[in-house]
């Protein structure tokens, strides 16, 4: 909570905006989605936010995480994201990007198919879920990504933090020293509408890695045409249409 700052005052975001502007001046356009924590005006908690910036550094979209990671395991860890994070209250409609129409989620949102299904109904071609996934549930990460891609017939992009880091406050660091008390799973990947991993980052060592893949919207359209799932849904039976 101590590190949460508004976008215009965050040194992290200011640096990203400056780099985007610099690339743009060199004729190299880059659009980025960035996960940040913002202060909330409604409570003492922070907002877990995903912002999407264009090549000039302007924020085009902002999404606040809907589903919070609250897990209490008997004789095990207790993780309560809701203690420090304020849940979002709305879905951001998919929006146009150079790669296609993009729908936004964050980390734990991946476990709730309603969001992905609604985004697909709203026109999404690509879904992204930036994550700091736990190692203990690591095997679920790409499995959920693949199933989401197949269920929605969409590309799924899973940027994922890796390595060890701390969840300590400044006071705890001052008292106990810096401790790497949390490890994230990594395994960043890009998945096609058939559930095939097109590209994946190496998770050997602590170095930052990058993966890229082509987004083929014509292939996506063909997949959806050949198996028209959205024309075959049964809201008359289930009582609602996601």
DOLOSE-536200 format. One record per residue (C-alpha): chain; x, z, y. Coordinates in Angstrom, 2 decimals, m for minus. Layout:
residues N
kette A | c1 X | c3 Z | c2 Y;
...
END
This chain:
residues 242
kette A | c1 0.00 | c3 0.00 | c2 0.00;
kette A | c1 2.93 | c3 0.71 | c2 2.31;
kette A | c1 4.12 | c3 m2.89 | c2 2.02;
kette A | c1 0.76 | c3 m4.52 | c2 2.77;
kette A | c1 0.84 | c3 m6.41 | c2 6.06;
kette A | c1 m1.34 | c3 m8.98 | c2 7.77;
kette A | c1 m0.29 | c3 m12.57 | c2 7.15;
kette A | c1 0.92 | c3 m13.14 | c2 10.70;
kette A | c1 3.16 | c3 m10.03 | c2 10.62;
kette A | c1 4.49 | c3 m10.19 | c2 7.07;
kette A | c1 8.21 | c3 m11.19 | c2 7.05;
kette A | c1 7.61 | c3 m12.70 | c2 3.60;
kette A | c1 4.82 | c3 m14.97 | c2 4.85;
kette A | c1 6.56 | c3 m15.80 | c2 8.13;
kette A | c1 9.57 | c3 m17.05 | c2 6.16;
kette A | c1 7.38 | c3 m19.19 | c2 3.88;
kette A | c1 5.63 | c3 m20.75 | c2 6.87;
kette A | c1 8.97 | c3 m21.52 | c2 8.53;
kette A | c1 10.31 | c3 m23.16 | c2 5.38;
kette A | c1 7.17 | c3 m25.30 | c2 5.03;
kette A | c1 7.51 | c3 m26.45 | c2 8.64;
kette A | c1 11.20 | c3 m27.23 | c2 8.12;
kette A | c1 10.43 | c3 m29.34 | c2 5.04;
kette A | c1 7.64 | c3 m31.10 | c2 6.92;
kette A | c1 10.02 | c3 m32.04 | c2 9.73;
kette A | c1 12.29 | c3 m33.58 | c2 7.10;
kette A | c1 9.38 | c3 m35.66 | c2 5.82;
kette A | c1 8.90 | c3 m33.60 | c2 2.66;
kette A | c1 5.36 | c3 m32.27 | c2 2.43;
kette A | c1 4.76 | c3 m29.23 | c2 0.25;
kette A | c1 1.56 | c3 m27.26 | c2 m0.31;
kette A | c1 1.83 | c3 m23.76 | c2 m1.76;
kette A | c1 m0.36 | c3 m20.99 | c2 m3.15;
kette A | c1 1.05 | c3 m17.52 | c2 m2.46;
kette A | c1 m0.04 | c3 m14.11 | c2 m3.72;
kette A | c1 0.09 | c3 m11.26 | c2 m1.20;
kette A | c1 m1.36 | c3 m7.82 | c2 m0.50;
kette A | c1 m3.23 | c3 m7.47 | c2 2.77;
kette A | c1 m4.54 | c3 m4.34 | c2 4.49;
kette A | c1 m8.30 | c3 m3.89 | c2 4.38;
kette A | c1 m10.41 | c3 m3.03 | c2 7.41;
kette A | c1 m13.10 | c3 m1.54 | c2 5.16;
kette A | c1 m11.13 | c3 1.03 | c2 3.17;
kette A | c1 m7.73 | c3 2.65 | c2 2.59;
kette A | c1 m7.09 | c3 0.20 | c2 m0.23;
kette A | c1 m5.41 | c3 m3.21 | c2 0.01;
kette A | c1 m6.69 | c3 m6.69 | c2 m0.80;
kette A | c1 m5.03 | c3 m8.66 | c2 m3.61;
kette A | c1 m5.15 | c3 m12.08 | c2 m2.00;
kette A | c1 m4.17 | c3 m15.64 | c2 m2.88;
kette A | c1 m3.60 | c3 m17.87 | c2 0.14;
kette A | c1 m3.22 | c3 m21.64 | c2 0.03;
kette A | c1 m1.07 | c3 m23.20 | c2 2.75;
kette A | c1 m0.65 | c3 m26.82 | c2 3.78;
kette A | c1 2.59 | c3 m28.57 | c2 4.73;
kette A | c1 2.46 | c3 m27.18 | c2 8.28;
kette A | c1 2.09 | c3 m23.59 | c2 7.09;
kette A | c1 m1.59 | c3 m23.33 | c2 8.02;
kette A | c1 m3.79 | c3 m21.29 | c2 5.68;
kette A | c1 m6.47 | c3 m23.58 | c2 4.27;
kette A | c1 m8.07 | c3 m21.13 | c2 1.83;
kette A | c1 m7.96 | c3 m17.42 | c2 1.06;
kette A | c1 m9.25 | c3 m15.83 | c2 m2.18;
kette A | c1 m9.54 | c3 m12.09 | c2 m2.90;
kette A | c1 m9.22 | c3 m11.01 | c2 m6.54;
kette A | c1 m12.60 | c3 m10.21 | c2 m8.09;
kette A | c1 m11.72 | c3 m8.41 | c2 m11.34;
kette A | c1 m9.43 | c3 m5.37 | c2 m11.15;
kette A | c1 m7.16 | c3 m4.26 | c2 m13.97;
kette A | c1 m8.51 | c3 m0.82 | c2 m14.93;
kette A | c1 m7.35 | c3 0.18 | c2 m18.42;
kette A | c1 m7.18 | c3 3.65 | c2 m19.95;
kette A | c1 m5.66 | c3 3.83 | c2 m23.43;
kette A | c1 m5.98 | c3 7.02 | c2 m25.46;
kette A | c1 m2.56 | c3 8.67 | c2 m25.75;
kette A | c1 m1.20 | c3 5.73 | c2 m23.79;
kette A | c1 m0.89 | c3 4.38 | c2 m20.26;
kette A | c1 m3.59 | c3 4.64 | c2 m17.63;
kette A | c1 m3.63 | c3 1.68 | c2 m15.25;
kette A | c1 m6.14 | c3 1.78 | c2 m12.41;
kette A | c1 m5.74 | c3 m1.13 | c2 m10.01;
kette A | c1 m8.98 | c3 m0.10 | c2 m8.32;
kette A | c1 m7.33 | c3 3.05 | c2 m6.98;
kette A | c1 m5.26 | c3 0.98 | c2 m4.58;
kette A | c1 m6.97 | c3 m2.42 | c2 m4.50;
kette A | c1 m10.32 | c3 m3.41 | c2 m3.06;
kette A | c1 m12.22 | c3 m5.97 | c2 m5.18;
kette A | c1 m13.29 | c3 m9.27 | c2 m3.70;
kette A | c1 m16.96 | c3 m10.14 | c2 m3.32;
kette A | c1 m17.16 | c3 m13.92 | c2 m3.47;
kette A | c1 m15.96 | c3 m17.06 | c2 m5.21;
kette A | c1 m14.04 | c3 m19.55 | c2 m3.09;
kette A | c1 m15.50 | c3 m23.03 | c2 m3.69;
kette A | c1 m12.98 | c3 m25.52 | c2 m5.10;
kette A | c1 m11.28 | c3 m27.52 | c2 m2.35;
kette A | c1 m9.39 | c3 m30.79 | c2 m2.07;
kette A | c1 m5.61 | c3 m30.81 | c2 m2.46;
kette A | c1 m3.10 | c3 m33.65 | c2 m2.94;
kette A | c1 m3.22 | c3 m32.94 | c2 m6.70;
kette A | c1 m7.01 | c3 m32.68 | c2 m7.07;
kette A | c1 m9.85 | c3 m30.25 | c2 m6.46;
kette A | c1 m8.47 | c3 m26.74 | c2 m6.91;
kette A | c1 m10.22 | c3 m23.51 | c2 m7.93;
kette A | c1 m8.58 | c3 m20.13 | c2 m7.36;
kette A | c1 m8.31 | c3 m16.99 | c2 m9.49;
kette A | c1 m5.75 | c3 m14.19 | c2 m9.83;
kette A | c1 m4.19 | c3 m12.67 | c2 m12.96;
kette A | c1 m6.84 | c3 m10.47 | c2 m14.69;
kette A | c1 m9.56 | c3 m12.91 | c2 m13.53;
kette A | c1 m8.34 | c3 m15.12 | c2 m16.38;
kette A | c1 m10.03 | c3 m12.79 | c2 m18.88;
kette A | c1 m13.48 | c3 m13.47 | c2 m17.40;
kette A | c1 m14.71 | c3 m16.99 | c2 m18.26;
kette A | c1 m17.63 | c3 m16.80 | c2 m15.82;
kette A | c1 m15.31 | c3 m17.49 | c2 m12.89;
kette A | c1 m13.72 | c3 m20.54 | c2 m14.51;
kette A | c1 m17.09 | c3 m21.91 | c2 m15.63;
kette A | c1 m18.57 | c3 m21.47 | c2 m12.17;
kette A | c1 m15.58 | c3 m23.13 | c2 m10.53;
kette A | c1 m15.90 | c3 m26.09 | c2 m12.90;
kette A | c1 m19.62 | c3 m26.36 | c2 m12.08;
kette A | c1 m18.65 | c3 m26.35 | c2 m8.40;
kette A | c1 m16.35 | c3 m29.32 | c2 m8.96;
kette A | c1 m12.92 | c3 m27.92 | c2 m9.85;
kette A | c1 m10.44 | c3 m30.21 | c2 m11.59;
kette A | c1 m7.55 | c3 m27.74 | c2 m11.54;
kette A | c1 m7.64 | c3 m23.95 | c2 m11.92;
kette A | c1 m4.78 | c3 m21.64 | c2 m11.02;
kette A | c1 m4.25 | c3 m17.94 | c2 m11.80;
kette A | c1 m1.01 | c3 m16.51 | c2 m10.36;
kette A | c1 m0.22 | c3 m13.45 | c2 m12.46;
kette A | c1 1.95 | c3 m10.41 | c2 m13.10;
kette A | c1 0.87 | c3 m10.16 | c2 m16.74;
kette A | c1 1.88 | c3 m7.15 | c2 m18.81;
kette A | c1 4.31 | c3 m7.63 | c2 m21.69;
kette A | c1 2.10 | c3 m5.66 | c2 m24.09;
kette A | c1 m0.73 | c3 m8.19 | c2 m23.71;
kette A | c1 1.65 | c3 m11.11 | c2 m23.23;
kette A | c1 0.40 | c3 m13.14 | c2 m26.23;
kette A | c1 m3.04 | c3 m13.28 | c2 m24.62;
kette A | c1 m1.75 | c3 m15.00 | c2 m21.47;
kette A | c1 m1.21 | c3 m18.56 | c2 m22.61;
kette A | c1 m3.98 | c3 m18.23 | c2 m25.20;
kette A | c1 m6.48 | c3 m17.49 | c2 m22.44;
kette A | c1 m4.99 | c3 m20.27 | c2 m20.31;
kette A | c1 m5.42 | c3 m22.79 | c2 m23.12;
kette A | c1 m8.97 | c3 m21.68 | c2 m23.89;
kette A | c1 m9.90 | c3 m21.85 | c2 m20.21;
kette A | c1 m8.50 | c3 m25.38 | c2 m19.99;
kette A | c1 m10.49 | c3 m26.49 | c2 m23.05;
kette A | c1 m13.73 | c3 m24.74 | c2 m22.05;
kette A | c1 m13.70 | c3 m26.18 | c2 m18.54;
kette A | c1 m11.92 | c3 m29.47 | c2 m19.34;
kette A | c1 m9.57 | c3 m28.76 | c2 m16.45;
kette A | c1 m5.87 | c3 m28.48 | c2 m15.78;
kette A | c1 m4.81 | c3 m24.82 | c2 m15.69;
kette A | c1 m1.73 | c3 m23.68 | c2 m13.80;
kette A | c1 m0.39 | c3 m20.21 | c2 m14.62;
kette A | c1 2.41 | c3 m19.09 | c2 m12.27;
kette A | c1 3.68 | c3 m15.80 | c2 m13.66;
kette A | c1 6.09 | c3 m13.11 | c2 m12.50;
kette A | c1 8.78 | c3 m12.14 | c2 m14.99;
kette A | c1 11.38 | c3 m9.42 | c2 m15.36;
kette A | c1 11.54 | c3 m5.73 | c2 m14.57;
kette A | c1 10.47 | c3 m4.24 | c2 m11.24;
kette A | c1 9.15 | c3 m1.04 | c2 m9.78;
kette A | c1 5.70 | c3 0.29 | c2 m8.98;
kette A | c1 7.12 | c3 3.27 | c2 m7.07;
kette A | c1 6.20 | c3 4.20 | c2 m3.52;
kette A | c1 8.91 | c3 4.71 | c2 m0.90;
kette A | c1 8.50 | c3 8.47 | c2 m1.30;
kette A | c1 8.93 | c3 8.25 | c2 m5.07;
kette A | c1 12.04 | c3 6.09 | c2 m4.71;
kette A | c1 13.50 | c3 8.60 | c2 m2.24;
kette A | c1 12.72 | c3 11.47 | c2 m4.61;
kette A | c1 13.55 | c3 9.93 | c2 m8.00;
kette A | c1 15.74 | c3 6.95 | c2 m7.21;
kette A | c1 14.80 | c3 3.34 | c2 m7.86;
kette A | c1 13.43 | c3 2.83 | c2 m11.36;
kette A | c1 12.44 | c3 m0.44 | c2 m13.01;
kette A | c1 9.33 | c3 1.01 | c2 m14.60;
kette A | c1 7.29 | c3 m2.12 | c2 m15.16;
kette A | c1 8.02 | c3 m5.42 | c2 m16.90;
kette A | c1 6.07 | c3 m8.63 | c2 m16.40;
kette A | c1 5.62 | c3 m11.20 | c2 m19.13;
kette A | c1 6.53 | c3 m14.44 | c2 m17.36;
kette A | c1 5.83 | c3 m17.62 | c2 m19.36;
kette A | c1 4.71 | c3 m19.67 | c2 m16.35;
kette A | c1 3.12 | c3 m22.88 | c2 m17.61;
kette A | c1 0.93 | c3 m25.89 | c2 m16.82;
kette A | c1 m1.81 | c3 m26.75 | c2 m19.33;
kette A | c1 m3.80 | c3 m29.97 | c2 m19.65;
kette A | c1 m7.59 | c3 m30.24 | c2 m20.24;
kette A | c1 m7.04 | c3 m30.45 | c2 m24.01;
kette A | c1 m5.18 | c3 m27.13 | c2 m24.05;
kette A | c1 m1.70 | c3 m28.64 | c2 m24.42;
kette A | c1 1.15 | c3 m26.99 | c2 m22.53;
kette A | c1 2.74 | c3 m29.76 | c2 m20.45;
kette A | c1 5.53 | c3 m27.68 | c2 m18.94;
kette A | c1 6.78 | c3 m24.12 | c2 m19.24;
kette A | c1 9.43 | c3 m22.04 | c2 m17.52;
kette A | c1 12.30 | c3 m20.56 | c2 m19.46;
kette A | c1 12.14 | c3 m16.78 | c2 m19.64;
kette A | c1 15.71 | c3 m16.28 | c2 m20.83;
kette A | c1 17.60 | c3 m14.06 | c2 m18.37;
kette A | c1 16.47 | c3 m12.97 | c2 m14.94;
kette A | c1 17.03 | c3 m16.22 | c2 m13.04;
kette A | c1 14.09 | c3 m17.82 | c2 m11.27;
kette A | c1 12.92 | c3 m21.01 | c2 m12.98;
kette A | c1 10.61 | c3 m23.86 | c2 m12.06;
kette A | c1 8.46 | c3 m26.22 | c2 m14.10;
kette A | c1 6.60 | c3 m29.38 | c2 m13.04;
kette A | c1 4.03 | c3 m31.68 | c2 m14.62;
kette A | c1 1.92 | c3 m34.66 | c2 m13.62;
kette A | c1 m1.79 | c3 m34.06 | c2 m12.94;
kette A | c1 m3.59 | c3 m37.15 | c2 m14.24;
kette A | c1 m7.11 | c3 m37.13 | c2 m12.80;
kette A | c1 m8.04 | c3 m40.37 | c2 m14.55;
kette A | c1 m7.21 | c3 m38.80 | c2 m17.91;
kette A | c1 m9.22 | c3 m35.73 | c2 m16.93;
kette A | c1 m12.21 | c3 m37.94 | c2 m16.06;
kette A | c1 m11.92 | c3 m39.71 | c2 m19.42;
kette A | c1 m11.85 | c3 m36.41 | c2 m21.32;
kette A | c1 m14.97 | c3 m35.22 | c2 m19.50;
kette A | c1 m16.73 | c3 m38.54 | c2 m20.06;
kette A | c1 m15.93 | c3 m38.67 | c2 m23.76;
kette A | c1 m17.21 | c3 m35.13 | c2 m24.31;
kette A | c1 m19.79 | c3 m34.45 | c2 m21.55;
kette A | c1 m20.04 | c3 m30.69 | c2 m22.00;
kette A | c1 m21.66 | c3 m30.07 | c2 m18.63;
kette A | c1 m24.56 | c3 m32.37 | c2 m19.52;
kette A | c1 m25.12 | c3 m30.48 | c2 m22.76;
kette A | c1 m25.27 | c3 m26.90 | c2 m21.50;
kette A | c1 m28.49 | c3 m24.97 | c2 m22.27;
kette A | c1 m29.64 | c3 m22.92 | c2 m19.27;
kette A | c1 m33.16 | c3 m23.08 | c2 m20.72;
kette A | c1 m31.93 | c3 m20.95 | c2 m23.64;
kette A | c1 m29.44 | c3 m18.66 | c2 m21.95;
kette A | c1 m31.46 | c3 m18.04 | c2 m18.81;
kette A | c1 m28.79 | c3 m18.98 | c2 m16.29;
kette A | c1 m26.42 | c3 m21.79 | c2 m15.51;
kette A | c1 m22.82 | c3 m20.82 | c2 m14.88;
END
